[in-house]
Amino acid sequence: MDATDATRTPLVVLRDISVSFGGVRAVDQVSAELYEGEVLGIVGHNGAGKSTLVKVLSGACKRDGGTIAIRGEDANIDNPRDARRYGIETIYQTLALADNVDAAANIFLGRELKTRWGTLDDLAMEAQARSVMGRLNPHFARFKDPVKSLSGGQRQSVAIARAILFNARILIMDEPTAALGPQETAQVGELVRKLKAERIGIILISHDIHDLFDLADRICAMKNGRVVGTARVSDVSKDEVLGMIILGKCPPGATPGPGAMVLETR
């Protein structure tokens, strides 16, 4: 945390979050903070606990211990409906899109608008879809096509539009550039930058160190369910982040967590 962070209230505070599955501690007393207009990258090998941690925030997984605060107030999040009430939306790697319908139908999936006669208000939904997509991706034009025919970057646009249309202020993105080519990855990066400009806080899970350095403001490295260290991307190198992930070694530019390797002194 720098002097600027110390003077403002975090958007999200996770404090001492723990989750166990049987005898396995998947997340072990993890603490993290997210600020408005910030991208916090969470990185670690498979099994490091990063996905389980964000599932606690999204309401998909119940914690055994620890607390969550949203804008300085204690938050009770037991299911995804609770998370949405706090303005939290999640975009999973699979995107959870209905492939056979168009962008507007996907954006309003499960929250469809109705006319006064109880029928689907397709015109109103398309108008709002065009409005929100215009903020995110002004070049998007394929509103009538089923989303299965869209590119990976365009599909990400639809998933993000669905989240922010309903006033999400906290966005969890799980591997948003996985399996995308360079051009589509750049498109997702532009979407993330637009969300930051709207003061939306983003938690970004990624295995790709290059993506994290391109998109994140801070990086939280996890290993074996614990935080090794948290740092601003400007204060650490890619090799140092790899050292946190692989060895649990916290570099001088990072704030060590309880999972940091303890160096023996002589």
Secondary structure, DSSP 8 states (H G I E B T S, - for coil): --HHHHTS--SEEEEEEEEEETTEEEEEEEEEEE-TT-EEEEE--TTSSHHHHHHHHHTSS--SEEEEEETTEE---SSHHHHHHTTEEEE-TTTT--TTS-HHHHHTTTS--B-TTSSB-HHHHHHHHHHHHHHH-TT---TTS-GGGS-HHHHHHHHHHHHHHTT-SEEEEESTTTT--HHHHHHHHHHHHHHHHTT-EEEEE-S-HHHHHHH-SEEEEEETTEEEEEEEGGGS-HHHHHHHHHH----TTSEE-TTS------
